[in-house]
Amino acid sequence: MLRKRILASLAAVAMAATMAVIAPTASSQAEVSAQACSFTNWTAGTWYPVGSIVKYTNGQYYRAKNENPGYDPIISTWYWEPTSCDGGGGGGGGTCTSATDWVAGRQYYTGNIVRYNGSYYIAEHDNPGYDPTISTWFWEPHSCDGGGGGGGGGSFVVSQAQFDQMFPPSSRNSFYTYSGLVAALSAFPAFAKTGGDTVSKQEAAAFLANISHETGGLRYVEEINQTGDYCDETRPYGCPAGADKYFGRGPIQLSWNFNYKAAGDYIGENLLLYPHLVAQRAEIAWKTGIWYWMTQNGPGPMTGHAAMTNGSGFGYSIRSINGSLECDGRNPAQVQSRVSNYQRFTGILGVPTGANLYC
């Protein structure tokens, strides 16, 4: 049961910076400014996803950098940043109804939303029409299925509402927060953002289906049977956690000292010494799950990420997680549980399952 945000290429940014800066005409400036004004009045206690734009009591506009439950924009500056919004809006709720098609060389301002190859992007910083898929410091993917106070995940293809449909709050462990999952994504920029919208959603569904199986629908944070210490003492670093054993924790049920060591090294946390952190901090827990998905083959020939983005299919993601115990007829009921989860989640996201569901 074993269960790095790609920095924008300096070369790509430098190349984008050489693009001609075309000063916007009065009409185009008005168009882009109005585009930024799909906002709601800020209300304390309202849930705001990433990308939501609000008008604060001081008359200024702010954009949510990180989702939050209605924190004050002028106090909680980690969650909010000032944005440009010169007119219009008034209740659009952060959706993309005013989005325009991206045009190279057009001036865009922080908070502007554009359509590019069928996907939406929101300007993180003012820029003279840089390409959203190249100049990722200036742009980030944006969700258009919700907004200030509603749904929409902003930086994830699965919205808060869809996540809650997959894992109802009444039955999942409150430890497994959607905000923790979204926060973890910054360490894995290719996760659910590879191969277009359909493939991205299929990958998200596959990952969530497998971790649903591992955790009983996100009910369990720690392994039920904690008698084994999962310590490979042949490793040069040993098992320094002592009584704090390396049994399964988190959405992928991370186990064994060598996996805690490798995952911790990757995400910048000393999990070898403090494995309990995986069960205490939601963002760390989610990162360990995505780390395994993105980097580990396990008993399979490829990672779960590769399986879902190279066309191999969902069945190969099962092999990467627990193939030695479940695949090739060893435990068909367990495989069916994973497949059923995947079928349900792709249905919620509105994408086909693709071929090769079984292993």
For each residue, the residues with C-beta under 8 A, 3 or more apart:
1: 214 223 248 253 255 322
2: 252 253 254 255 256 259 292 296 298 321 322
3: 211 214 248 251 252 253 254 255 289 292 321 322
4: 187 188 266
5: 186 187 189
6: 136 189 190
7: 137
8: 12 13 134 135 136 137
9: 12 13 134
10: 13 14
11: 14 15
12: 8 9 15 16 134 135
13: 8 9 10 16 17 130 134 135 137
14: 10 11 17 18
15: 11 12 18 134
16: 12 13 19 130 131 134 135
17: 13 14 130
18: 14 15
19: 16 104 105 128 129 130
20: 105 128
21: 105 107 128 129
22: 105 106 107 128 129
23: 107
24: 28 29 32 106 107
25: 28 29
26: 29 30
27: 30 31
28: 24 25 31 32 106 107
29: 24 25 26 32 33 107
30: 26 27 33 34 87
31: 27 28 34 35 100
32: 24 28 29 35 36 100 106 107 108 109 112
33: 29 30 36 37 84 85 86 87 88 109
34: 30 31 37 86 87 88 89 98
35: 31 32 38 98 99 100 112 113
36: 32 33 53 61 83 84 85 86 109 110 111 112 113
37: 33 34 53 61 85 86 87 88 89 90 92 98
38: 35 53 88 89 92 93 94 95 96 97 98 113 147
39: 53 54 55 61 85 89 90 91 92 94 148
40: 43 52 53 54 55 91 92 93 94 147 148 149
41: 54 55
42: 46 54 55 56 57 62 70 73
43: 40 46 70 149
44: 70 72
45: 69 70
46: 42 43 69 70 148 149
47: 67 68 69 70 149 150 160
48: 52 54 64 67 68 69 70 148 149
49: 52 64 67 94 143 146 147 148 150 151 152 153 154 159 160
50: 64 65 66 67 153 154 155 182
51: 63 64 94 113 122 142 143 147 152 154 155
52: 40 48 49 63 64 93 94 147 148 149 152 154
53: 36 37 38 39 40 61 62 63 64 83 85 89 94 111 148
54: 39 40 41 42 48 61 62 63 64 73 148
55: 39 40 41 42 59 60 61 85 89
56: 42 59 60 61 62 73 74
57: 42
58: 74
59: 55 56
60: 55 56 73 82
61: 36 37 39 53 54 55 56 82 83 84 85 111
62: 42 53 54 56 73 74 80 81 82 83
63: 51 52 53 54 80 81 82 83 110 111 122
64: 48 49 50 51 52 53 54 67 68 79 80 148 154
65: 50 78 79 80 81
66: 50 78 79 179 182 183
67: 47 48 49 50 64 79 153 154 160 178 179 182
68: 47 48 64 71 76 79 80 179
69: 45 46 47 48
70: 42 43 44 45 46 47 48
71: 68 75 76 79 80
72: 44 75 76
73: 42 54 56 60 62 76 77 79 80
74: 56 58 62 77 80
75: 71 72
76: 68 71 72 73 79 80
77: 73 74 80 81
78: 65 66
79: 64 65 66 67 68 71 73 76
80: 62 63 64 65 68 71 73 74 76 77
81: 62 63 65 77 110
82: 60 61 62 63
83: 36 53 61 62 63 109 110 111
84: 33 36 61 109 110 111 126
85: 33 36 37 39 53 55 61 88 89 111
86: 33 34 36 37
87: 30 33 34 37
88: 33 34 37 38 85 98
89: 34 37 38 39 53 55 85 92
90: 37 39
91: 39 40
92: 37 38 39 40 89 95 97 98 147
93: 38 40 52 146 147 148 149 150
94: 38 39 40 49 51 52 53 146 147 148 150 152
95: 38 92 144 145 146 147 152
96: 38 99 113 115 120 142 144
97: 38 92
98: 34 35 37 38 88 92 113
99: 35 96 113 114 115 120 144
100: 31 32 35 103 114 115
101: 114 115 116
102: 106 114 115 116 121 129 131 132
103: 100 106 129
104: 19 129 131
105: 19 20 21 22 128 129
106: 22 24 28 32 102 103 128 129
107: 21 22 23 24 28 29 32 126 127 128 129
108: 32 112 114 123 126 127 128 129
109: 32 33 36 83 84 112 123 126
110: 36 63 81 83 84 123 124 125 126
111: 36 53 61 63 83 84 85 122 123
112: 32 35 36 108 109 122 123
113: 35 36 38 51 96 98 99 120 121 122 123 142 144
114: 99 100 101 102 108 120 121 123 132
115: 96 99 100 101 102 118 119 120
116: 101 102 119 120 121 131 132 133
117: 133
118: 115 197
119: 115 116 141 197
120: 96 99 113 114 115 116 141 142 143 144
121: 102 113 114 116 132 139 140 141 142
122: 51 63 111 112 113 139 140 142 154
123: 108 109 110 111 112 113 114 126 127 138 139
124: 110 137 138 139 140
125: 110 137 138
126: 84 107 108 109 110 123
127: 107 108 123 130 135 138 139
128: 19 20 21 22 105 106 107 108
129: 19 21 22 102 103 104 105 106 107 108
130: 13 16 17 19 127 134 135 138 139
131: 16 102 104 116 134 135
132: 102 114 116 121 135 136 138 139
133: 116 117 136 139
134: 8 9 12 13 15 16 130 131
135: 8 12 13 16 127 130 131 132 138 139
136: 6 8 132 133 139 140 189
137: 7 8 13 124 125
138: 123 124 125 127 130 132 135
139: 121 122 123 124 127 130 132 133 135 136
140: 121 122 124 136 154 155
141: 119 120 121 154 155 193
142: 51 96 113 120 121 122 154
143: 49 51 120 146 151 152 153 154 155 156 157 159
144: 95 96 99 113 120 152
145: 95 151 152 159 161
146: 49 93 94 95 143 150 151 152 159 160 161
147: 38 40 49 51 52 92 93 94 95 150 151 152
148: 39 40 46 48 49 52 53 54 64 93 94
149: 40 43 46 47 48 52 93
150: 47 49 93 94 146 147 161
151: 49 143 145 146 147 159 160 161 162
152: 49 51 52 94 95 143 144 145 146 147 159 160
153: 49 50 67 143 156 157 158 159 160 163 178 182
154: 49 50 51 52 64 67 122 140 141 142 143 182
155: 50 51 140 141 143 182 185 186
156: 143 153 159 181 182 185 192 204
157: 143 153 192 193 197 200 201 204 349
158: 153 162 163 166 192 201 204 208 349
159: 49 143 145 146 151 152 153 156 162 163
160: 47 49 67 146 151 152 153 163 164 178
161: 145 146 150 151 164 165
162: 151 158 159 165 166 348 349
163: 153 158 159 160 166 167 178 181
164: 160 161 167 168 169 178
165: 161 162 168 348
166: 158 162 163 208 212 344 345 348
167: 163 164 171 172 176 208 212 217 218
168: 164 165 171 172
169: 164 172 174
170:
171: 167 168 217 219
172: 167 168 169 176 217 218 219
173: 176 215 218 219 220 221
174: 169 177
175: 221 279 282 285
176: 167 172 173 180 181 215 218 221 251 282 285 286
177: 174 180 181 282
178: 67 153 160 163 164 181 182
179: 66 67 68 182 183 282
180: 176 177 183 184 281 282 283 285 286
181: 156 163 176 177 178 184 185 282 286
182: 50 66 67 153 154 155 156 178 179 185
183: 66 179 180 186 283 286
184: 180 181 187 188 283 284 286 287 290
185: 155 156 181 182 188 189 191 192 290
186: 5 155 183 189
187: 4 5 184 266 267 287 290 291
188: 4 184 185 191 287 290 291 294
189: 5 6 136 185 186 193
190: 6 193 194 294 305
191: 185 188 194 203 207 290 293 294 305
192: 156 157 158 185 200 201 203 204 207
193: 141 157 189 190 200
194: 190 191 199 200 203 305 309
195: 198 199 200 203 309
196: 199 200
197: 118 119 157 200 201
198: 195 201 202 351 352
199: 194 195 196 202 203 308 309
200: 157 192 193 194 195 196 197 203 204
201: 157 158 192 197 198 204 205 346 349 350 351
202: 198 199 205 206 308 314 346 351 352 353 354
203: 191 192 194 195 199 200 206 207 305 308 309
204: 156 157 158 192 200 201 207 208 345 349
205: 201 202 208 209 342 345 346 348 349 351
206: 202 203 209 210 304 307 308 314 317 342
207: 191 192 203 204 210 211 289 290 293 304 308 317
208: 158 166 167 204 205 211 212 341 345
209: 205 206 212 213 314 338 339 341 342 344 345
210: 206 207 213 214 252 293 304 317 318 321 338 341
211: 3 207 208 214 215 218 251 252 289
212: 166 167 208 209 215 216 217 218 341 345
213: 209 210 334 337 338 341
214: 1 3 210 211 251 252 253 321
215: 173 176 211 212 218 219 220 221 251 253
216: 212 219 220
217: 167 171 172 212
218: 167 172 173 176 211 212 215 251
219: 171 172 173 215 216
220: 173 215 216 223 224
221: 173 175 176 215 249 250 279 285
222: 226 247 248 249 279
223: 1 220 226 247 248 249 253 255
224: 220
225: 228 247
226: 222 223 245 247
227:
228: 225 245 247
229: 239 245 246 247
230: 245 246 247 255 256 257
231: 238 239 245 246 256 257
232: 235 239 256 257 258
233: 238 239
234:
235: 232 238 239 257 258 261
236:
237: 240 257 261 272
238: 231 233 235 257
239: 229 231 232 233 235 242 246 257
240: 237 272 273
241: 244 245 246 257 260 272 273 274 275
242: 239
243:
244: 241 274 275 276
245: 226 228 229 230 231 241 275
246: 229 230 231 239 241 255 256 257 259 260 275
247: 222 223 225 226 228 229 230 255
248: 1 3 222 223 253 254 255
249: 221 222 223 253 254 255 275 276 278 279 285 288
250: 221 253 254 278 279 284 285 286 288 289
251: 3 176 211 214 215 218 285 286 288 289
252: 2 3 210 211 214 288 289 292 293 321
253: 1 2 3 214 215 223 248 249 250
254: 2 3 248 249 250 259 260 263 278 288 289 292
255: 1 2 3 223 230 246 247 248 249 259
256: 2 230 231 232 246 259 260
257: 230 231 232 235 237 238 239 241 246 260 261 272
258: 232 235 261 262
259: 2 246 254 255 256 262 263 292 296
260: 241 246 254 256 257 263 264 271 272 275 278
261: 235 237 257 258 264 265 271 272
262: 258 259 265 266 291
263: 254 259 260 266 267 271 287 288 291 292
264: 260 261 267 268 269 270 271 272
265: 261 262 268
266: 4 187 262 263 291 295
267: 187 263 264 284 287 288 291
268: 264 265
269: 264 274 277 284
270: 264 273 274
271: 260 261 263 264 274 275 277 278 284 288
272: 237 240 241 257 260 261 264 275
273: 240 241 270
274: 241 244 269 270 271 277
275: 241 244 245 246 249 260 271 272 278
276: 244 249 279 280
277: 269 271 274 280 281 284
278: 249 250 254 260 271 275 281 284 285 288
279: 175 221 222 249 250 276 285
280: 276 277 284
281: 180 277 278 284 285
282: 175 176 177 179 180 181 285 286
283: 180 183 184 286 287
284: 184 250 267 269 271 277 278 280 281 287 288
285: 175 176 180 221 249 250 251 278 279 281 282 288 289
286: 176 180 181 183 184 250 251 282 283 289 290
287: 184 187 188 263 267 283 284 290 291
288: 249 250 251 252 254 263 267 271 278 284 285 291 292
289: 3 207 211 250 251 252 254 285 286 292 293
290: 184 185 187 188 191 207 286 287 293 294
291: 187 188 262 263 266 267 287 288 294 295 296
292: 2 3 252 254 259 263 288 289 295 296 298 304 321
293: 191 207 210 252 289 290 296 303 304 305 317 320
294: 188 190 191 290 291 303 304 305
295: 266 291 292 303
296: 2 259 291 292 293 303 320
297: 300 301 302 303 320
298: 2 292 319 320 321 322 323
299: 319 320 322 323 324
300: 297 307 316 317 318 319 320 321 323
301: 297 316 319
302: 297 306 307 310 312 316 320
303: 293 294 295 296 297 306 307 320
304: 206 207 210 292 293 294 307 308 316 317 320 321
305: 190 191 194 203 293 294 308 309
306: 302 303 309 310 312 316
307: 206 300 302 303 304 310 312 313 314 315 316 317 319 320
308: 199 202 203 206 207 304 305 312 313 314 317
309: 194 195 199 203 305 306
310: 302 306 307
311: 354
312: 302 306 307 308 315 316 356
313: 307 308 316 354 355 356 357
314: 202 206 209 307 308 317 318 338 339 342 353 354 356 357
315: 307 312 318 319 327 356 357 358 359
316: 300 301 302 304 306 307 312 313 319 320 356 359
317: 206 207 210 293 300 304 307 308 314 320 321
318: 210 300 314 315 321 322 323 326 327 335 338 358 359
319: 298 299 300 301 307 315 316 323 327 359
320: 293 296 297 298 299 300 302 303 304 307 316 317 323
321: 2 3 210 214 252 292 298 300 304 317 318
322: 1 2 3 298 299 318 325 326 334
323: 298 299 300 318 319 320 326 327 328 359
324: 299 327 330
325: 322 330 331 334
326: 318 322 323 330 331 334 335 359
327: 315 318 319 323 324 330 335 359
328: 323 359
329: 332
330: 324 325 326 327
331: 325 326 334 335
332: 329 335 336
333: 336 337
334: 213 322 325 326 331 337 338
335: 318 326 327 331 332 338 339 358 359
336: 332 333 339 340
337: 213 333 334 340 341
338: 209 210 213 314 318 334 335 341 342
339: 209 314 335 336 342 343 357 358
340: 336 337 343 344
341: 208 209 210 212 213 337 338 344 345
342: 205 206 209 314 338 339 345 346 353 357
343: 339 340 346 347 353 357
344: 166 209 340 341 347 348
345: 166 204 205 208 209 212 341 342 348 349
346: 201 202 205 342 343 349 350 351 352 353
347: 343 344 350
348: 162 165 166 205 344 345
349: 157 158 162 201 204 205 345 346
350: 201 346 347
351: 198 201 202 205 346
352: 198 202 346
353: 202 314 342 343 346 357
354: 202 311 313 314 357
355: 313
356: 312 313 314 315 316
357: 313 314 315 339 342 343 353 354
358: 315 318 335 339
359: 315 316 318 319 323 326 327 328 335
